Every structure is written in C-alpha cells, then in structure tokens.
C-alpha cells in the first residue's frame, strides 16, 4: 500500500509543491482502486481487439514492449484509437514512470523496452507502485530551482529539451488520464458482471 498522502504539501506555495501535491493525491485515489483489482478485471477486454499484456508469443500483429515472458501489445501508430485493457494501461504507466526515473535519477542505461511486465494484477500493481513511489521520492529530493532546469530528464528527446517541471506535469497528466481510464474500466467490468 502506498504511503499516506502528505496533506501539508497543499499549503506549500511553490510550483514543485503544487505538482507533487497533484501527483500524490491522484496516486492515492488510483492506488486505492488498484488495491482491489482482480486478475479478471486486469485482463478484461472491453472490445475484441483491445490491446493487452500477453505472453510474448501471442503479441499478434503488434510490436512487443517489455522484456521477459509478458509483453504489452504496442501499436505502430501513436494515435491508435483501439480499446485497451487495465493490464495494458498499468503496463503503460509502469514503463512511463520507470523510464523517466531511470533517465532522471537512475543510471541512465535502460529504456522502456527493458521493463518487466506481469501476468497477474497483484504483481503488476506492486511494480507500478514501486516506480510511481521511486519517481515521487526523486522529485521530492530536488531543490525547488530544479523545476526550471532544461534537460534534467534525458528519457526522450522531448524531455531533454524542456524545463523539468513540464516533465513532472506530463507524468501527472499520464497518471490522471490513464488512472481515470482504469477506474472507468473497473466500473464497466463491475456493471457487466
């Protein structure tokens, strides 16, 4: 279970405190829902062609993202509009937080393709939790003036060319956006059941 939310951060008048507060609160809400995630919900397909996490040899006509037995089906086009499973959304969030941590606070050696993915909800949620919390700790340890440092993260070409505060806000948006999708899929699964 993630650390409890630091409510005092909402009283700190700084850009990084506001970004950290948004991330922390959003993660608290999503983590509460993920704590009850079942394997059936994790793999439930809202549509027949929904992208998911599959065993490597079942990736179909998609590229594979991840190292090991389990991989995420990755579309070639960046604006692929097809549905996704909760498993895929968790994998995407995990690789996003992993890669940003690796290329900001870590040894800067691995890419998102090196992430290990999981074939069950419990391990997938634990792995996502690990990387979100590592990211939170990393940004909490930065001096306030680092928010304007261009190129602090080298994870992507976009990251390398912008002030670090934009990277933090983009990851917040990813968590909020995909977290909302996960919670909606949980609700739809519950209604269908």
N, CA, C and O of each residue as an XYZ file, in Angstrom:
772
protein
N       0.853     -1.180      0.000
C       0.000      0.000      0.000
C       0.894      1.237      0.000
O       1.878      1.283      0.738
N       0.565      2.243     -0.820
C       1.403      3.435     -0.874
C       1.378      4.209      0.433
O       0.487      4.051      1.267
N       2.396      5.053      0.575
C       2.467      5.930      1.744
C       1.224      6.813      1.786
O       0.665      7.134      0.737
N       0.777      7.214      2.992
C      -0.377      8.117      3.052
C      -0.034      9.461      2.410
O       1.127      9.868      2.377
N      -1.043     10.131      1.912
C      -0.847     11.411      1.248
C      -0.391     12.464      2.251
O      -0.912     12.542      3.363
N       0.576     13.262      1.851
C       1.100     14.355      2.677
C       0.223     15.586      2.472
O       0.469     16.377      1.562
N      -0.797     15.754      3.310
C      -1.744     16.849      3.161
C      -1.077     18.211      3.346
O      -1.564     19.209      2.814
N       0.015     18.267      4.081
C       0.698     19.544      4.311
C       1.286     20.134      3.027
O       1.505     21.342      2.940
N       1.537     19.285      2.038
C       2.112     19.803      0.790
C       1.166     20.799      0.123
O       1.609     21.660     -0.638
N      -0.135     20.688      0.404
C      -1.107     21.597     -0.189
C      -0.980     23.015      0.356
O      -1.581     23.944     -0.183
N      -0.210     23.184      1.409
C      -0.004     24.513      1.992
C       1.291     25.170      1.526
O       1.561     26.319      1.875
N       2.099     24.450      0.737
C       3.386     24.992      0.288
C       3.203     25.764     -1.011
O       2.742     25.200     -2.003
N       3.560     27.053     -1.019
C       3.326     27.895     -2.201
C       4.475     27.858     -3.212
O       5.148     28.865     -3.430
N       4.691     26.709     -3.817
C       5.730     26.625     -4.842
C       5.232     25.765     -5.993
O       4.329     24.943     -5.832
N       5.838     25.970     -7.154
C       5.420     25.215     -8.340
C       5.620     23.716     -8.141
O       4.735     22.930     -8.477
N       6.770     23.306     -7.599
C       7.032     21.883     -7.426
C       6.120     21.275     -6.367
O       5.697     20.127     -6.505
N       5.813     22.025     -5.316
C       4.890     21.507     -4.306
C       3.505     21.276     -4.915
O       2.840     20.289     -4.601
N       3.079     22.190     -5.782
C       1.773     22.014     -6.428
C       1.776     20.785     -7.337
O       0.814     20.016     -7.343
N       2.833     20.601     -8.089
C       2.928     19.431     -8.970
C       3.004     18.146     -8.152
O       2.363     17.151     -8.491
N       3.791     18.168     -7.069
C       3.895     16.982     -6.210
C       2.575     16.685     -5.517
O       2.204     15.522     -5.358
N       1.864     17.728     -5.104
C       0.563     17.537     -4.472
C      -0.434     16.908     -5.426
O      -1.190     16.015     -5.043
N      -0.439     17.372     -6.670
C      -1.333     16.804     -7.671
C      -1.009     15.338     -7.917
O      -1.909     14.500     -7.959
N       0.277     15.025     -8.079
C       0.690     13.639     -8.294
C       0.332     12.776     -7.094
O      -0.237     11.695     -7.253
N       0.659     13.243     -5.899
C       0.403     12.453     -4.689
C      -1.069     12.164     -4.471
O      -1.447     11.039     -4.145
N      -1.897     13.180     -4.651
C      -3.332     12.974     -4.440
C      -3.911     12.053     -5.507
O      -4.703     11.161     -5.203
N      -3.508     12.273     -6.765
C      -4.012     11.429     -7.855
C      -3.591      9.973     -7.660
O      -4.379      9.059     -7.905
N      -2.355      9.758     -7.221
C      -1.879      8.403     -6.982
C      -2.616      7.759     -5.816
O      -2.931      6.570     -5.866
N      -2.898      8.537     -4.758
C      -3.626      7.995     -3.611
C      -4.991      7.455     -4.054
O      -5.393      6.365     -3.648
N      -5.693      8.220     -4.883
C      -7.013      7.797     -5.353
C      -6.908      6.537     -6.211
O      -7.643      5.572     -6.001
N      -5.989      6.550     -7.180
C      -5.848      5.390     -8.054
C      -5.366      4.166     -7.286
O      -5.883      3.067     -7.486
N      -4.388      4.343     -6.417
C      -3.857      3.207     -5.653
C      -4.947      2.550     -4.807
O      -4.954      1.331     -4.633
N      -5.868      3.359     -4.284
C      -6.984      2.795     -3.516
C      -7.844      1.871     -4.364
O      -8.293      0.825     -3.896
N      -8.070      2.259     -5.604
C      -8.854      1.408     -6.506
C      -8.052      0.180     -6.939
O      -8.599     -0.919     -7.027
N      -6.759      0.363     -7.210
C      -5.933     -0.760     -7.652
C      -5.750     -1.814     -6.567
O      -5.486     -2.977     -6.870
N      -5.888     -1.416     -5.311
C      -5.727     -2.367     -4.208
C      -6.758     -3.485     -4.277
O      -6.547     -4.560     -3.716
N      -7.869     -3.239     -4.958
C      -8.946     -4.243     -5.069
C      -8.990     -4.908     -6.445
O      -9.913     -5.668     -6.732
N      -8.004     -4.630     -7.294
C      -8.008     -5.134     -8.660
C      -7.841     -6.652     -8.688
O      -6.939     -7.200     -8.055
N      -8.721     -7.320     -9.427
C      -8.631     -8.779     -9.583
C      -7.974     -9.108    -10.923
O      -7.886     -8.255    -11.806
N      -7.522    -10.330    -11.063
C      -6.962    -10.770    -12.340
C      -8.008    -10.721    -13.451
O      -7.678    -10.438    -14.602
N      -9.265    -10.993    -13.111
C     -10.324    -10.948    -14.114
C     -10.500     -9.533    -14.644
O     -10.629     -9.341    -15.854
N     -10.507     -8.530    -13.754
C     -10.591     -7.133    -14.194
C      -9.343     -6.732    -14.984
O      -9.426     -6.052    -16.008
N      -8.207     -7.162    -14.492
C      -6.912     -6.815    -15.097
C      -6.875     -7.189    -16.570
O      -6.404     -6.404    -17.393
N      -7.359     -8.365    -16.911
C      -7.311     -8.848    -18.290
C      -8.616     -8.650    -19.076
O      -8.674     -8.991    -20.257
N      -9.658     -8.108    -18.443
C     -10.952     -7.959    -19.116
C     -10.808     -7.071    -20.349
O     -10.221     -5.991    -20.298
N     -11.363     -7.562    -21.455
C     -11.286     -6.828    -22.726
C     -12.614     -6.115    -22.985
O     -13.647     -6.763    -23.160
N     -12.583     -4.783    -23.010
C     -13.814     -4.036    -23.282
C     -14.238     -4.132    -24.752
O     -15.335     -3.707    -25.113
N     -13.376     -4.686    -25.586
C     -13.658     -4.904    -27.005
C     -12.778     -6.033    -27.493
O     -11.728     -6.295    -26.906
N     -13.179     -6.698    -28.541
C     -12.460     -7.865    -29.021
C     -11.014     -7.609    -29.387
O     -10.171     -8.489    -29.213
N     -10.708     -6.427    -29.890
C      -9.346     -6.115    -30.335
C      -8.597     -5.263    -29.320
O      -7.636     -4.588    -29.690
N      -8.997     -5.270    -28.070
C      -8.368     -4.432    -27.051
C      -6.901     -4.805    -26.864
O      -6.556     -5.981    -26.751
N      -6.045     -3.790    -26.833
C      -4.630     -4.020    -26.537
C      -4.503     -4.515    -25.110
O      -5.243     -4.081    -24.228
N      -3.558     -5.432    -24.879
C      -3.415     -6.002    -23.546
C      -1.964     -6.367    -23.268
O      -1.072     -6.078    -24.066
N      -1.749     -6.991    -22.151
C      -0.478     -7.622    -21.809
C      -0.681     -9.105    -22.076
O      -1.621     -9.718    -21.569
N       0.206     -9.668    -22.874
C       0.063    -11.053    -23.314
C       1.411    -11.767    -23.189
O       2.451    -11.131    -23.018
N       1.371    -13.077    -23.276
C       2.636    -13.812    -23.367
C       3.309    -13.433    -24.682
O       2.637    -13.210    -25.689
N       4.618    -13.364    -24.668
C       5.391    -12.856    -25.803
C       4.949    -13.462    -27.141
O       4.817    -12.736    -28.126
N       4.722    -14.755    -27.189
C       4.393    -15.392    -28.467
C       2.957    -15.136    -28.920
O       2.566    -15.606    -29.989
N       2.154    -14.397    -28.131
C       0.783    -14.072    -28.511
C       0.589    -12.597    -28.841
O      -0.540    -12.107    -28.810
N       1.653    -11.887    -29.154
C       1.525    -10.434    -29.350
C       0.779    -10.066    -30.625
O       0.437     -8.898    -30.808
N       0.519    -11.006    -31.498
C      -0.273    -10.748    -32.694
C       0.442     -9.825    -33.659
O       1.659     -9.911    -33.821
N      -0.305     -8.946    -34.298
C       0.263     -8.041    -35.284
C       0.852     -6.780    -34.682
O       1.088     -5.808    -35.398
N       1.092     -6.778    -33.384
C       1.612     -5.597    -32.706
C       3.067     -5.794    -32.313
O       3.538     -6.922    -32.168
N       3.766     -4.690    -32.143
C       5.108     -4.757    -31.571
C       4.971     -5.163    -30.110
O       3.923     -4.964    -29.495
N       6.028     -5.728    -29.568
C       6.038     -6.127    -28.159
C       6.840     -5.123    -27.357
O       7.936     -4.730    -27.757
N       6.294     -4.706    -26.222
C       7.023     -3.835    -25.316
C       7.256     -4.587    -24.016
O       6.309     -5.050    -23.381
N       8.499     -4.707    -23.629
C       8.837     -5.375    -22.381
C       9.829     -6.487    -22.598
O      10.006     -7.002    -23.701
N      10.469     -6.836    -21.505
C      11.451     -7.919    -21.505
C      10.836     -9.079    -20.726
O      10.196     -8.867    -19.697
N      11.021    -10.256    -21.197
C      10.527    -11.405    -20.450
C       9.335    -12.054    -21.112
O       9.034    -11.808    -22.280
N       8.665    -12.887    -20.341
C       7.558    -13.689    -20.855
C       6.338    -12.848    -21.208
O       5.658    -13.134    -22.193
N       6.048    -11.809    -20.413
C       4.865    -10.978    -20.615
C       5.258     -9.672    -21.279
O       6.230     -9.029    -20.882
N       4.490     -9.280    -22.302
C       4.760     -8.047    -23.047
C       3.447     -7.296    -23.276
O       2.363     -7.880    -23.269
N       3.577     -5.992    -23.478
C       2.421     -5.190    -23.861
C       2.354     -5.149    -25.381
O       3.376     -4.981    -26.047
N       1.168     -5.299    -25.922
C       0.973     -5.150    -27.359
C       1.058     -3.654    -27.663
O       0.296     -2.859    -27.111
N       1.981     -3.278    -28.537
C       2.212     -1.859    -28.784
C       1.883     -1.539    -30.239
O       2.448     -2.143    -31.150
N       0.970     -0.591    -30.461
C       0.601     -0.260    -31.841
C       1.693      0.541    -32.539
O       2.484      1.223    -31.887
N       1.734      0.457    -33.863
C       2.717      1.204    -34.640
C       2.375      2.681    -34.730
O       3.266      3.530    -34.727
N       1.093      2.988    -34.808
C       0.704      4.392    -34.935
C       0.495      5.014    -33.548
O      -0.148      4.406    -32.692
N       1.035      6.227    -33.318
C       0.970      6.833    -31.987
C      -0.441      7.195    -31.532
O      -0.689      7.291    -30.330
N      -1.365      7.396    -32.460
C      -2.721      7.781    -32.073
C      -3.719      6.628    -32.262
O      -4.893      6.856    -32.554
N      -3.242      5.405    -32.093
C      -4.094      4.217    -32.187
C      -5.305      4.389    -31.264
O      -5.142      4.627    -30.067
N      -6.501      4.270    -31.807
C      -7.716      4.588    -31.055
C      -8.401      3.357    -30.461
O      -9.452      3.481    -29.832
N      -7.827      2.190    -30.650
C      -8.474      0.976    -30.159
C      -8.551      0.931    -28.641
O      -7.808      1.633    -27.955
N      -9.451      0.103    -28.116
C      -9.573     -0.013    -26.660
C      -8.350     -0.694    -26.045
O      -7.576     -1.362    -26.732
N      -8.200     -0.510    -24.750
C      -7.094     -1.088    -24.003
C      -7.632     -1.765    -22.749
O      -8.668     -1.372    -22.213
N      -6.927     -2.772    -22.297
C      -7.286     -3.427    -21.032
C      -6.631     -2.682    -19.875
O      -5.738     -1.858    -20.074
N      -7.082     -2.982    -18.684
C      -6.427     -2.430    -17.498
C      -4.978     -2.905    -17.455
O      -4.093     -2.148    -17.055
N      -4.729     -4.133    -17.858
C      -3.357     -4.653    -17.881
C      -2.475     -3.766    -18.757
O      -1.356     -3.433    -18.367
N      -2.962     -3.385    -19.924
C      -2.184     -2.533    -20.833
C      -1.954     -1.162    -20.210
O      -0.845     -0.630    -20.264
N      -2.994     -0.595    -19.621
C      -2.870      0.738    -19.024
C      -1.870      0.736    -17.870
O      -1.085      1.674    -17.731
N      -1.891     -0.302    -17.047
C      -0.922     -0.404    -15.951
C       0.484     -0.570    -16.520
O       1.428      0.047    -16.026
N       0.629     -1.396    -17.552
C       1.945     -1.573    -18.185
C       2.465     -0.254    -18.744
O       3.643      0.068    -18.590
N       1.588      0.506    -19.391
C       1.993      1.792    -19.957
C       2.424      2.762    -18.864
O       3.457      3.417    -18.995
N       1.657      2.862    -17.799
C       2.055      3.743    -16.698
C       3.367      3.288    -16.072
O       4.216      4.113    -15.732
N       3.531      1.988    -15.921
C       4.761      1.452    -15.329
C       5.970      1.801    -16.177
O       6.978      2.272    -15.650
N       5.888      1.577    -17.488
C       7.042      1.878    -18.339
C       7.305      3.378    -18.392
O       8.458      3.791    -18.516
N       6.272      4.197    -18.301
C       6.443      5.648    -18.326
C       7.190      6.126    -17.086
O       8.158      6.878    -17.199
N       6.749      5.695    -15.904
C       7.411      6.126    -14.668
C       8.801      5.507    -14.539
O       9.733      6.164    -14.074
N       8.943      4.248    -14.948
C      10.255      3.598    -14.923
C      11.257      4.360    -15.779
O      12.351      4.682    -15.316
N      10.888      4.650    -17.028
C      11.831      5.296    -17.943
C      12.198      6.703    -17.475
O      13.359      7.100    -17.571
N      11.224      7.458    -16.971
C      11.530      8.808    -16.500
C      12.437      8.756    -15.268
O      13.366      9.554    -15.146
N      12.166      7.813    -14.354
C      13.050      7.699    -13.189
C      14.454      7.312    -13.642
O      15.430      7.930    -13.216
N      14.567      6.305    -14.493
C      15.856      5.793    -14.962
C      16.716      6.897    -15.569
O      17.917      6.969    -15.310
N      16.090      7.767    -16.388
C      16.851      8.777    -17.129
C      16.873     10.135    -16.444
O      17.368     11.112    -17.007
N      16.336     10.198    -15.222
C      16.433     11.423    -14.428
C      17.248     11.169    -13.164
O      18.170     11.925    -12.857
N      16.918     10.119    -12.436
C      17.552      9.843    -11.145
C      18.386      8.568    -11.145
O      19.193      8.362    -10.238
N      18.207      7.716    -12.137
C      18.864      6.412    -12.164
C      20.142      6.406    -12.979
O      20.700      7.461    -13.279
N      20.609      5.209    -13.340
C      21.889      5.063    -14.040
C      21.858      5.408    -15.535
O      22.897      5.374    -16.194
N      20.685      5.736    -16.074
C      20.563      6.151    -17.484
C      21.078      5.083    -18.458
O      21.852      5.377    -19.369
N      20.638      3.853    -18.247
C      21.083      2.740    -19.082
C      19.941      2.011    -19.777
O      20.109      1.534    -20.899
N      18.784      1.917    -19.132
C      17.692      1.106    -19.680
C      16.600      1.991    -20.271
O      16.400      3.132    -19.856
N      15.904      1.428    -21.250
C      14.776      2.134    -21.842
C      13.486      1.438    -21.424
O      13.500      0.426    -20.724
N      12.384      2.003    -21.868
C      11.089      1.402    -21.546
C      10.963     -0.013    -22.091
O      10.207     -0.816    -21.543
N      11.683     -0.332    -23.153
C      11.645     -1.687    -23.717
C      12.231     -2.720    -22.758
O      11.999     -3.917    -22.923
N      12.990     -2.268    -21.759
C      13.630     -3.173    -20.802
C      12.761     -3.473    -19.584
O      13.181     -4.219    -18.699
N      11.569     -2.912    -19.525
C      10.708     -3.097    -18.357
C      10.212     -4.542    -18.279
O       9.961     -5.177    -19.303
N      10.076     -5.044    -17.077
C       9.485     -6.356    -16.840
C       7.999     -6.150    -16.572
O       7.626     -5.339    -15.725
N       7.161     -6.872    -17.281
C       5.719     -6.783    -17.090
C       5.219     -8.079    -16.465
O       5.928     -9.085    -16.433
N       3.986     -8.037    -15.968
C       3.479     -9.156    -15.173
C       2.157     -9.682    -15.707
O       1.353     -8.941    -16.272
N       1.956    -10.973    -15.517
C       0.752    -11.656    -15.970
C      -0.298    -11.814    -14.896
O      -1.166    -12.680    -15.003
N      -0.236    -10.988    -13.854
C      -1.283    -11.003    -12.834
C      -1.393     -9.618    -12.215
O      -0.434     -8.846    -12.212
N      -2.559     -9.320    -11.700
C      -2.850     -7.978    -11.184
C      -1.983     -7.619     -9.985
O      -1.455     -6.509     -9.922
N      -1.829     -8.521     -9.047
C      -1.089     -8.206     -7.819
C       0.338     -7.748     -8.118
O       0.772     -6.709     -7.621
N       1.069     -8.521     -8.930
C       2.459     -8.170     -9.230
C       2.555     -6.918    -10.096
O       3.471     -6.113     -9.930
N       1.603     -6.754    -11.025
C       1.608     -5.569    -11.884
C       1.376     -4.304    -11.065
O       2.051     -3.297    -11.277
N       0.436     -4.349    -10.141
C       0.159     -3.186     -9.286
C       1.350     -2.906     -8.378
O       1.703     -1.745     -8.168
N       1.973     -3.943     -7.840
C       3.155     -3.748     -6.985
C       4.301     -3.098     -7.763
O       5.011     -2.250     -7.223
N       4.483     -3.482     -9.011
C       5.558     -2.935     -9.843
C       5.267     -1.480    -10.210
O       6.164     -0.638    -10.176
N       4.019     -1.187    -10.561
C       3.637      0.205    -10.817
C       3.836      1.039     -9.562
O       4.378      2.143     -9.632
N       3.410      0.534     -8.430
C       3.578      1.254     -7.165
C       5.044      1.556     -6.911
O       5.389      2.669     -6.515
N       5.905      0.585     -7.134
C       7.340      0.779     -6.924
C       7.859      1.961     -7.743
O       8.575      2.811     -7.215
N       7.501      2.021     -9.032
C       8.049      3.062     -9.901
C       7.407      4.419     -9.666
O       8.089      5.439     -9.778
N       6.121      4.468     -9.345
C       5.497      5.755     -9.013
C       6.132      6.300     -7.733
O       6.448      7.487     -7.659
N       6.318      5.452     -6.735
C       6.922      5.915     -5.484
C       8.382      6.311     -5.669
O       8.839      7.269     -5.046
N       9.125      5.592     -6.516
C      10.518      5.981     -6.800
C      10.548      7.360     -7.454
O      11.393      8.191     -7.119
N       9.629      7.603     -8.384
C       9.541      8.907     -9.052
C       9.186     10.003     -8.034
O       9.787     11.078     -8.033
N       8.208      9.717     -7.175
C       7.813     10.690     -6.157
C       8.993     11.033     -5.245
O       9.218     12.203     -4.937
N       9.740     10.028     -4.816
C      10.907     10.275     -3.963
C      11.958     11.097     -4.697
O      12.565     11.996     -4.116
N      12.171     10.789     -5.973
C      13.149     11.527     -6.756
C      12.807     12.995     -6.863
O      13.660     13.851     -6.632
N      11.554     13.299     -7.213
C      11.204     14.709     -7.361
C      11.097     15.414     -6.013
O      11.300     16.626     -5.936
N      10.781     14.676     -4.954
C      10.722     15.288     -3.623
C      12.110     15.712     -3.148
O      12.239     16.646     -2.358
N      13.142     15.031     -3.626
C      14.506     15.336     -3.202
C      15.179     16.447     -3.986
O      16.311     16.822     -3.681
N      14.497     16.980     -4.996
C      15.109     18.032     -5.801
C      14.928     19.401     -5.165
O      13.876     19.689     -4.594
N      15.950     20.245     -5.262
C      15.767     21.635     -4.846
C      14.721     22.315     -5.736
O      14.574     21.959     -6.905
N      14.017     23.264     -5.198
C      12.940     23.942     -5.921
C      13.399     24.529     -7.247
O      12.639     24.522     -8.215
N      14.619     25.033     -7.312
C      15.069     25.674     -8.556
C      15.301     24.677     -9.694
O      15.477     25.094    -10.839
N      15.307     23.374     -9.410
C      15.472     22.368    -10.455
C      14.255     22.263    -11.370
O      14.341     21.694    -12.458
N      13.118     22.812    -10.930
C      11.904     22.746    -11.738
C      12.102     23.426    -13.095
O      11.433     23.069    -14.065
N      13.004     24.390    -13.174
C      13.240     25.116    -14.424
C      14.434     24.588    -15.216
O      14.741     25.125    -16.280
N      15.115     23.551    -14.725
C      16.297     23.022    -15.400
C      15.912     22.299    -16.685
O      15.149     21.333    -16.664
N      16.444     22.774    -17.792
C      16.194     22.139    -19.088
C      17.099     20.918    -19.216
O      18.304     20.998    -18.976
N      16.508     19.791    -19.594
C      17.288     18.587    -19.841
C      17.623     17.765    -18.614
O      18.459     16.864    -18.694
N      16.996     18.046    -17.476
C      17.266     17.244    -16.282
C      16.909     15.780    -16.537
O      17.622     14.878    -16.098
N      15.804     15.547    -17.247
C      15.452     14.196    -17.685
C      15.923     14.024    -19.116
O      15.733     14.908    -19.951
N      16.534     12.893    -19.394
C      17.005     12.584    -20.741
C      16.255     11.380    -21.319
O      16.742     10.740    -22.251
N      15.071     11.068    -20.773
C      14.328      9.877    -21.188
C      13.923      9.939    -22.654
O      13.986      8.930    -23.356
N      13.512     11.097    -23.116
C      13.090     11.253    -24.507
C      13.654     12.565    -25.034
O      14.149     13.395    -24.272
N      13.572     12.734    -26.327
C      14.017     13.984    -26.943
C      13.200     15.161    -26.409
O      13.744     16.239    -26.174
N      11.907     14.957    -26.219
C      11.041     15.995    -25.667
C      11.496     16.375    -24.264
O      11.626     17.560    -23.957
N      11.742     15.378    -23.405
C      12.195     15.643    -22.034
C      13.479     16.459    -22.023
O      13.615     17.415    -21.260
N      14.416     16.070    -22.877
C      15.737     16.698    -22.880
C      15.689     18.164    -23.290
O      16.608     18.918    -22.969
N      14.650     18.581    -23.983
C      14.589     19.942    -24.479
C      13.675     20.873    -23.712
O      13.452     22.004    -24.145
N      13.138     20.432    -22.587
C      12.192     21.288    -21.870
C      12.523     21.394    -20.394
O      13.215     20.532    -19.853
N      12.032     22.456    -19.722
C      12.220     22.568    -18.273
C      11.617     21.350    -17.569
O      10.578     20.831    -17.979
N      12.284     20.907    -16.509
C      11.889     19.674    -15.837
C      10.454     19.725    -15.308
O       9.790     18.690    -15.250
N       9.970     20.889    -14.928
C       8.595     20.998    -14.437
C       7.579     20.494    -15.444
O       6.546     19.946    -15.058
N       7.855     20.671    -16.725
C       6.944     20.166    -17.757
C       6.937     18.640    -17.789
O       5.897     18.034    -18.045
N       8.075     18.018    -17.535
C       8.147     16.555    -17.488
C       7.286     16.057    -16.325
O       6.514     15.111    -16.478
N       7.422     16.698    -15.170
C       6.648     16.299    -13.997
C       5.153     16.435    -14.281
O       4.373     15.530    -13.984
N       4.764     17.558    -14.852
C       3.337     17.769    -15.144
C       2.823     16.782    -16.187
O       1.675     16.343    -16.102
N       3.644     16.425    -17.166
C       3.227     15.454    -18.178
C       3.001     14.084    -17.545
O       2.046     13.391    -17.895
N       3.871     13.690    -16.616
C       3.662     12.411    -15.933
C       2.423     12.459    -15.060
O       1.701     11.468    -14.950
N       2.168     13.614    -14.433
C       0.923     13.765    -13.678
C      -0.276     13.555    -14.589
O      -1.220     12.849    -14.235
N      -0.231     14.182    -15.783
C      -1.331     14.044    -16.732
C      -1.509     12.587    -17.139
O      -2.635     12.097    -17.230
N      -0.394     11.892    -17.384
C      -0.482     10.469    -17.748
C      -1.175      9.665    -16.643
O      -2.037      8.832    -16.920
N      -0.791      9.923    -15.392
C      -1.388      9.187    -14.280
C      -2.874      9.512    -14.145
O      -3.689      8.614    -13.933
N      -3.224     10.778    -14.267
C      -4.630     11.176    -14.145
C      -5.448     10.604    -15.302
O      -6.514     10.026    -15.091
N      -4.949     10.767    -16.505
C      -5.657     10.296    -17.711
C      -5.858      8.785    -17.675
O      -6.987      8.303    -17.758
N      -4.769      8.044    -17.553
C      -4.880      6.586    -17.599
C      -5.479      6.017    -16.317
O      -6.124      4.969    -16.345
N      -5.269      6.699    -15.202
C      -5.931      6.276    -13.971
C      -7.446      6.366    -14.094
O      -8.169      5.489    -13.622
N      -7.920      7.432    -14.732
C      -9.363      7.569    -14.969
C      -9.879      6.456    -15.869
O     -10.964      5.921    -15.645
N      -9.094      6.109    -16.894
C      -9.489      5.008    -17.770
C      -9.563      3.694    -16.988
O     -10.499      2.912    -17.161
N      -8.578      3.461    -16.135
C      -8.571      2.229    -15.334
C      -9.812      2.157    -14.455
O     -10.472      1.119    -14.396
N     -10.135      3.254    -13.769
C     -11.289      3.248    -12.874
C     -12.592      3.089    -13.654
O     -13.519      2.434    -13.179
N     -12.672      3.680    -14.844
C     -13.862      3.513    -15.676
C     -14.001      2.058    -16.118
O     -15.099      1.502    -16.092
N     -12.885      1.437    -16.524
C     -12.939      0.025    -16.909
C     -13.342     -0.858    -15.732
O     -14.079     -1.828    -15.909
N     -12.864     -0.529    -14.530
C     -13.298     -1.289    -13.359
C     -14.810     -1.165    -13.166
O     -15.486     -2.149    -12.868
N     -15.335      0.047    -13.338
C     -16.776      0.265    -13.188
C     -17.561     -0.491    -14.259
O     -18.586     -1.107    -13.968
N     -17.070     -0.440    -15.503
C     -17.753     -1.140    -16.590
C     -17.702     -2.651    -16.376
O     -18.686     -3.349    -16.621
N     -16.559     -3.154    -15.921
C     -16.450     -4.585    -15.628
C     -17.460     -4.971    -14.553
O     -18.151     -5.982    -14.673
N     -17.540     -4.156    -13.500
C     -18.491     -4.433    -12.417
C     -19.935     -4.408    -12.895
O     -20.748     -5.234    -12.478
N     -20.253     -3.461    -13.771
C     -21.630     -3.373    -14.299
C     -21.943     -4.569    -15.196
O     -23.054     -5.098    -15.174
N     -20.950     -4.993    -15.988
C     -21.158     -6.137    -16.879
C     -21.310     -7.436    -16.093
O     -22.054     -8.330    -16.496
N     -20.609     -7.533    -14.983
C     -20.675     -8.738    -14.169
C     -22.001     -8.806    -13.440
O     -22.248     -9.756    -12.697
